[in-house]
Amino acid sequence: MTQRPKTARSRAARPTLEGLEARALLSDMSTAHAEVSAVQAHPTSQSILQNLTPLLTATTVAANGDNNPYGVAFIPKDFPAGGKLKPGDILVSDFNNGTSGLQATGVSIVSIDPTGKTTTFFQGSPGLGLNTALGVLPGGFIIVGNTPRTTVNGTPTVAAGSLLILDRNGNLVETLDASNPFYKLDGPWGLTIVNQGSTSHVFVSNVLNGTVTRIDMRTFKNGKLPEVMNATVVASGYTVATNAAALVVGPQGLAFDARRHVLYVASTADNAIFTVLHPLEVTSSNGTGTVFARNDGHLNGPLSLALAPNGHLLVTNGDAILPNAPPPPFNLILEYQPTGTFVAQLPIDNTGIAGGAFGLAIGSTSDHNQILAAVDDNSNSLIEWTIKKTK
């Protein structure tokens, strides 16, 4: 779901960053990023986005040329050894393939280590369409959404797809296919994972039918494959539509606030963020939930979500939905208090080309620093910042 109008300028025609020396790459890109790091903030509110230090920038282009970065996920400190991944690595899924440049045809996930070195972790067979739904399950497994490109009545869109489960070496070990009604999937487009002991709750947004599903899994620390126990639709009624810039728009970003027992849902087509109460306990859908923010002059087709250490919600604007006249600057990360009050905004790209901001995540380094990582689709890169510790 790239968030810009289609033009003659092809992603495949853009020069990739592979072949550059790693240190030169980080130096050059960090300098370029420093030019767009100014944060606009609400003067009375503490802000995470005001307390960022640029760390590094790395390419997200896979070895086969796949590009257009979407999902972002940190490898946690308890991730088991013995595979391709180590704690502190960051995974990024690519949405476009490097040959045609078409959306929803990317088959690769890249891994970026703490020095900024990029390697290809997973490269699937043609016919996949990896997207923003990307996360890490206990026991050393990766889960990623797959919604391949298709055409319905002459209109490009995505198929119902599946969730793919990979082991720590990037091998496909399980497929949760949307054709099986047990999983209650229909275009898995975004996800977040809540771990409770030996149970992992995987919340999945479905872009084709406007729902959010909770998949309950039994997970193991010994490397045994997770077992799906149940699937429940916990929210529904979000607007879905095809889109010339994005193929499809609907519910996408998810974030869980354990302190408030709330699931945040970013609904791109509604230009809104909703809150769903007690999503771990509900046994049926109560609709969209409560409006958290909507058409507030800041949202511009919200996409991905991340919960900051201070409880604030971070949001990327996708710019495929432009409800504001004139629209705010493109390629923004937004910050909101838990009350829904807007706090700050940060541009990650100053090219003027819409749709650079997409996936983002927050994780920790080995020295316990908090890191914000976000992709820039315009430059096919991942940008990382250290979050300054505040009182």
C-alpha positions as CSV (number, residue, x, y, z in Angstrom):
1,M,0.0,0.0,0.0
2,T,2.3,2.7,-1.1
3,Q,0.9,6.1,-0.3
4,R,1.4,8.3,-3.4
5,P,-0.2,8.7,-6.7
6,K,1.1,6.5,-9.5
7,T,3.4,8.4,-11.9
8,A,5.9,7.5,-14.5
9,R,8.5,7.5,-11.8
10,S,9.0,3.9,-10.9
11,R,10.4,2.6,-7.7
12,A,12.4,0.1,-9.6
13,A,14.1,2.9,-11.5
14,R,15.3,4.5,-8.3
15,P,19.0,3.8,-7.5
16,T,19.3,1.3,-4.7
17,L,21.8,1.8,-1.9
18,E,23.3,-1.7,-2.1
19,G,27.0,-1.8,-2.9
20,L,27.8,1.3,-0.8
21,E,30.2,0.9,2.1
22,A,28.1,0.6,5.3
23,R,29.8,3.3,7.2
24,A,29.7,5.8,4.3
25,L,26.0,4.9,3.9
26,L,25.2,5.7,7.5
27,S,27.2,8.9,7.5
28,D,25.7,10.3,4.3
29,M,22.1,9.3,5.1
30,S,22.3,10.6,8.7
31,T,23.4,13.9,7.4
32,A,20.5,14.1,5.0
33,H,18.1,13.1,7.7
34,A,19.3,15.9,10.1
35,E,17.8,18.4,7.7
36,V,14.2,17.2,8.4
37,S,14.4,16.5,12.1
38,A,12.7,19.7,13.3
39,V,9.7,18.8,15.5
40,Q,6.6,20.9,15.8
41,A,5.1,20.4,19.2
42,H,2.3,21.5,21.5
43,P,4.1,24.0,23.8
44,T,2.5,22.7,27.1
45,S,2.9,18.9,26.5
46,Q,5.9,16.6,27.1
47,S,6.8,15.0,23.9
48,I,8.7,11.9,22.8
49,L,9.2,13.4,19.4
50,Q,11.0,16.4,21.0
51,N,13.4,14.1,22.7
52,L,14.9,12.2,19.8
53,T,18.6,11.9,18.8
54,P,19.3,10.7,15.3
55,L,21.1,7.4,15.4
56,L,21.5,5.9,11.9
57,T,19.8,5.3,8.6
58,A,20.1,2.1,6.6
59,T,18.8,0.8,3.3
60,T,15.8,-1.5,3.3
61,V,16.4,-2.9,-0.3
62,A,16.6,-6.7,-0.3
63,A,19.2,-8.6,-2.2
64,N,16.7,-9.3,-5.0
65,G,15.8,-5.7,-5.3
66,D,12.5,-5.8,-3.4
67,N,11.8,-2.3,-2.0
68,N,9.0,-0.1,-0.7
69,P,9.5,-0.8,3.1
70,Y,6.3,-1.5,5.1
71,G,6.4,-3.4,8.4
72,V,8.9,-2.8,11.1
73,A,9.7,-5.1,14.1
74,F,12.4,-5.3,16.7
75,I,14.0,-8.6,17.7
76,P,13.6,-8.7,21.6
77,K,16.3,-9.4,24.1
78,D,14.9,-12.9,24.9
79,F,15.0,-14.1,21.3
80,P,16.7,-17.5,21.2
81,A,20.2,-17.8,19.7
82,G,21.2,-20.2,16.9
83,G,19.6,-18.5,13.9
84,K,20.1,-15.5,11.6
85,L,18.7,-13.0,14.0
86,K,20.0,-11.4,17.2
87,P,18.4,-9.2,19.9
88,G,18.5,-5.6,18.7
89,D,18.1,-6.4,15.0
90,I,15.3,-4.8,13.2
91,L,13.1,-6.6,10.6
92,V,11.6,-4.7,7.7
93,S,9.1,-6.2,5.1
94,D,9.2,-5.0,1.5
95,F,5.9,-4.5,-0.4
96,N,7.2,-4.1,-4.0
97,N,9.3,-6.4,-6.0
98,G,12.5,-5.0,-7.7
99,T,11.6,-6.1,-11.2
100,S,8.2,-4.7,-11.9
101,G,8.0,-2.3,-9.0
102,L,4.3,-3.3,-8.5
103,Q,2.7,-3.0,-5.1
104,A,1.8,-6.1,-3.2
105,T,4.4,-8.2,-5.0
106,G,7.3,-8.0,-2.6
107,V,8.5,-11.3,-1.1
108,S,11.4,-10.2,1.1
109,I,12.1,-9.3,4.7
110,V,15.4,-7.7,5.5
111,S,17.3,-7.6,8.8
112,I,19.2,-4.5,9.9
113,D,21.7,-5.0,12.7
114,P,22.6,-2.3,15.3
115,T,25.5,-1.0,13.1
116,G,23.1,-0.5,10.1
117,K,24.2,-3.5,8.1
118,T,21.3,-4.8,6.0
119,T,20.9,-8.5,5.0
120,T,18.0,-10.5,3.5
121,F,16.4,-12.6,6.2
122,F,13.5,-14.1,4.1
123,Q,12.9,-14.3,0.4
124,G,9.7,-16.1,-0.5
125,S,8.5,-17.5,-3.8
126,P,6.9,-15.2,-6.4
127,G,3.2,-14.8,-5.8
128,L,3.5,-13.4,-2.3
129,G,2.7,-9.8,-1.3
130,L,4.2,-9.0,2.1
131,N,2.9,-6.0,4.0
132,T,2.9,-4.1,7.2
133,A,1.7,-6.9,9.5
134,L,5.1,-8.0,11.0
135,G,5.9,-9.2,14.5
136,V,7.9,-11.5,16.6
137,L,6.5,-14.5,18.5
138,P,8.0,-16.2,21.5
139,G,10.2,-19.2,20.8
140,G,12.0,-17.6,17.9
141,F,9.3,-17.2,15.3
142,I,8.4,-14.3,12.9
143,I,4.9,-13.7,11.7
144,V,4.1,-11.6,8.6
145,G,1.1,-10.6,6.6
146,N,0.7,-11.7,3.0
147,T,-1.8,-10.1,0.7
148,P,-0.8,-10.7,-2.9
149,R,-1.8,-8.3,-5.7
150,T,-4.9,-9.3,-7.7
151,T,-7.6,-7.7,-9.9
152,V,-11.3,-7.7,-9.2
153,N,-13.6,-6.5,-12.0
154,G,-10.7,-4.7,-13.6
155,T,-9.6,-2.9,-10.4
156,P,-6.3,-3.7,-8.8
157,T,-6.6,-4.8,-5.2
158,V,-5.2,-7.4,-2.9
159,A,-6.2,-11.0,-2.2
160,A,-7.5,-12.3,1.1
161,G,-4.0,-13.8,1.7
162,S,-2.6,-15.3,4.8
163,L,-0.3,-15.0,7.8
164,L,3.1,-16.6,7.3
165,I,5.1,-17.9,10.2
166,L,8.9,-18.2,9.8
167,D,11.5,-19.7,12.0
168,R,14.7,-18.0,13.2
169,N,16.5,-18.9,10.0
170,G,13.9,-17.5,7.7
171,N,12.3,-20.8,6.8
172,L,8.5,-20.8,6.2
173,V,7.1,-23.3,8.7
174,E,3.4,-22.5,8.9
175,T,0.7,-20.7,6.9
176,L,-2.6,-19.4,8.4
177,D,-4.6,-19.1,5.3
178,A,-7.6,-16.7,5.0
179,S,-9.5,-19.4,3.1
180,N,-9.8,-21.3,6.4
181,P,-12.7,-19.6,8.2
182,F,-11.3,-20.7,11.6
183,Y,-8.7,-17.9,11.4
184,K,-11.2,-15.1,10.6
185,L,-8.7,-13.4,8.3
186,D,-9.6,-11.3,5.2
187,G,-6.6,-9.3,4.0
188,P,-4.3,-9.3,7.1
189,W,-2.8,-5.8,6.9
190,G,-1.4,-4.9,10.3
191,L,-0.8,-6.6,13.6
192,T,0.4,-6.3,17.2
193,I,1.2,-9.0,19.6
194,V,0.4,-9.2,23.4
195,N,2.2,-11.9,25.3
196,Q,0.8,-13.3,28.5
197,G,2.8,-16.2,29.9
198,S,2.5,-19.1,27.5
199,T,-0.2,-17.4,25.4
200,S,0.3,-14.8,22.7
201,H,-2.6,-12.8,21.5
202,V,-2.0,-11.7,17.9
203,F,-4.3,-8.8,16.9
204,V,-4.7,-8.5,13.1
205,S,-6.4,-5.8,11.1
206,N,-8.3,-7.1,8.0
207,V,-8.2,-4.6,5.1
208,L,-10.8,-6.3,3.0
209,N,-13.7,-6.6,5.4
210,G,-12.9,-3.9,7.9
211,T,-12.5,-6.0,11.0
212,V,-9.9,-6.7,13.7
213,T,-9.3,-10.3,14.7
214,R,-7.6,-11.6,17.9
215,I,-5.8,-14.9,17.3
216,D,-4.9,-16.7,20.5
217,M,-1.8,-18.9,20.3
218,R,-0.1,-21.2,22.7
219,T,3.7,-20.5,22.5
220,F,6.7,-22.3,23.7
221,K,10.3,-21.3,24.7
222,N,11.8,-24.5,23.4
223,G,11.4,-23.7,19.7
224,K,8.2,-25.7,19.2
225,L,5.9,-24.1,16.6
226,P,3.1,-22.0,18.2
227,E,-0.4,-23.6,18.3
228,V,-3.5,-21.6,17.3
229,M,-6.2,-22.1,19.9
230,N,-8.9,-19.6,18.9
231,A,-9.8,-16.7,16.7
232,T,-12.2,-13.9,17.7
233,V,-13.4,-10.8,15.8
234,V,-13.0,-8.1,18.4
235,A,-13.9,-5.0,16.3
236,S,-15.7,-4.3,13.0
237,G,-17.3,-1.7,10.8
238,Y,-14.2,0.2,9.6
239,T,-14.4,1.6,6.1
240,V,-12.6,-0.2,3.4
241,A,-12.0,0.9,-0.2
242,T,-9.8,0.5,-3.2
243,N,-7.4,3.4,-3.7
244,A,-5.5,4.6,-6.8
245,A,-2.4,5.4,-4.7
246,A,-2.6,2.6,-2.2
247,L,-4.5,-0.3,-3.8
248,V,-6.7,-0.7,-0.7
249,V,-7.3,1.3,2.4
250,G,-9.0,0.2,5.6
251,P,-8.0,-0.7,9.2
252,Q,-4.2,-1.0,9.5
253,G,-2.1,0.0,12.5
254,L,-2.7,-1.5,15.9
255,A,-1.2,-0.8,19.3
256,F,-2.1,-2.2,22.7
257,D,-1.9,-0.1,25.9
258,A,-1.7,-2.6,28.8
259,R,-2.0,0.1,31.4
260,R,-5.4,1.3,30.1
261,H,-6.6,-2.1,28.6
262,V,-7.1,-0.4,25.2
263,L,-6.4,-1.5,21.7
264,Y,-5.8,1.4,19.3
265,V,-6.9,0.9,15.7
266,A,-5.8,3.2,12.8
267,S,-8.5,3.3,10.2
268,T,-7.0,4.9,7.1
269,A,-10.2,5.2,5.0
270,D,-12.0,6.8,8.0
271,N,-9.1,9.2,8.7
272,A,-9.5,8.2,12.3
273,I,-8.0,6.3,15.2
274,F,-10.3,4.3,17.4
275,T,-10.0,2.7,20.9
276,V,-11.4,-0.8,21.7
277,L,-11.8,-1.5,25.4
278,H,-10.7,-4.8,27.0
279,P,-9.7,-6.5,23.7
280,L,-8.0,-9.4,25.5
281,E,-11.3,-10.4,27.1
282,V,-14.1,-9.7,24.6
283,T,-15.7,-12.7,22.9
284,S,-17.4,-10.7,20.1
285,S,-17.3,-7.4,18.3
286,N,-18.8,-4.3,19.7
287,G,-18.2,-2.4,16.4
288,T,-15.5,0.2,15.8
289,G,-15.0,1.2,19.4
290,T,-14.7,4.8,20.5
291,V,-13.2,7.6,18.3
292,F,-9.8,8.7,19.7
293,A,-9.0,11.2,17.0
294,R,-10.7,11.9,13.6
295,N,-10.4,14.6,11.0
296,D,-8.6,16.8,13.5
297,G,-6.4,18.7,11.0
298,H,-3.4,16.5,11.8
299,L,-4.4,13.0,10.6
300,N,-3.9,12.4,6.9
301,G,-4.8,8.8,6.3
302,P,-3.3,7.2,9.5
303,L,-1.3,4.0,9.0
304,S,1.0,2.5,11.6
305,L,0.9,2.9,15.3
306,A,3.4,2.5,18.2
307,L,3.0,3.1,21.9
308,A,5.7,5.3,23.3
309,P,7.4,4.7,26.7
310,N,5.5,7.6,28.2
311,G,2.2,6.2,27.1
312,H,1.8,8.6,24.2
313,L,0.6,7.2,20.8
314,L,2.8,7.6,17.7
315,V,1.1,7.6,14.3
316,T,2.3,7.7,10.7
317,N,0.4,9.7,8.1
318,G,0.1,7.8,4.8
319,D,-1.2,10.7,2.8
320,A,-3.4,8.5,0.6
321,I,-6.4,10.1,2.2
322,L,-6.2,13.9,2.1
323,P,-9.2,15.3,4.1
324,N,-7.5,18.6,5.1
325,A,-7.4,21.7,2.9
326,P,-4.6,22.5,2.6
327,P,-3.1,19.2,3.9
328,P,-0.5,19.3,6.6
329,P,3.1,18.6,5.5
330,F,3.6,15.1,4.0
331,N,5.5,12.2,5.6
332,L,4.7,13.0,9.3
333,I,4.9,11.0,12.5
334,L,2.3,12.4,14.9
335,E,2.2,12.1,18.7
336,Y,-0.9,12.1,20.8
337,Q,-1.5,12.0,24.6
338,P,-3.8,9.1,25.9
339,T,-6.6,11.7,26.1
340,G,-6.5,12.2,22.3
341,T,-4.8,15.6,22.6
342,F,-2.3,16.3,19.8
343,V,1.3,16.8,21.0
344,A,3.8,17.0,18.2
345,Q,4.7,16.1,14.6
346,L,7.9,15.0,13.0
347,P,8.6,14.9,9.2
348,I,10.8,11.9,8.3
349,D,11.2,13.1,4.7
350,N,11.4,16.5,3.1
351,T,11.2,15.6,-0.6
352,G,7.6,16.9,-0.9
353,I,6.6,13.5,-2.3
354,A,3.6,12.1,-0.3
355,G,3.6,8.7,1.3
356,G,7.1,8.4,2.7
357,A,6.0,7.6,6.3
358,F,4.8,4.1,6.9
359,G,5.8,1.5,9.4
360,L,7.3,2.3,12.8
361,A,8.2,0.5,16.0
362,I,9.9,1.1,19.4
363,G,12.4,-1.3,20.9
364,S,15.4,-1.5,23.2
365,T,19.2,-1.8,22.7
366,S,21.5,-4.0,24.7
367,D,22.3,-1.0,27.0
368,H,18.6,-0.5,27.7
369,N,18.2,2.6,25.5
370,Q,14.9,3.0,23.8
371,I,14.9,3.3,20.0
372,L,12.3,4.6,17.6
373,A,12.6,3.2,14.1
374,A,10.5,4.2,11.1
375,V,10.7,3.5,7.4
376,D,10.9,6.2,4.7
377,D,9.4,4.7,1.5
378,N,10.7,7.6,-0.6
379,S,14.3,6.7,0.0
380,N,13.8,2.9,0.8
381,S,15.4,3.4,4.1
382,L,15.0,2.8,7.9
383,I,15.6,5.7,10.2
384,E,16.5,5.2,13.8
385,W,16.5,7.6,16.7
386,T,17.5,7.2,20.4
387,I,14.7,8.4,22.7
388,K,16.3,10.6,25.3
389,K,15.5,9.7,28.9
390,T,13.3,12.3,30.5
391,K,12.2,12.7,34.1
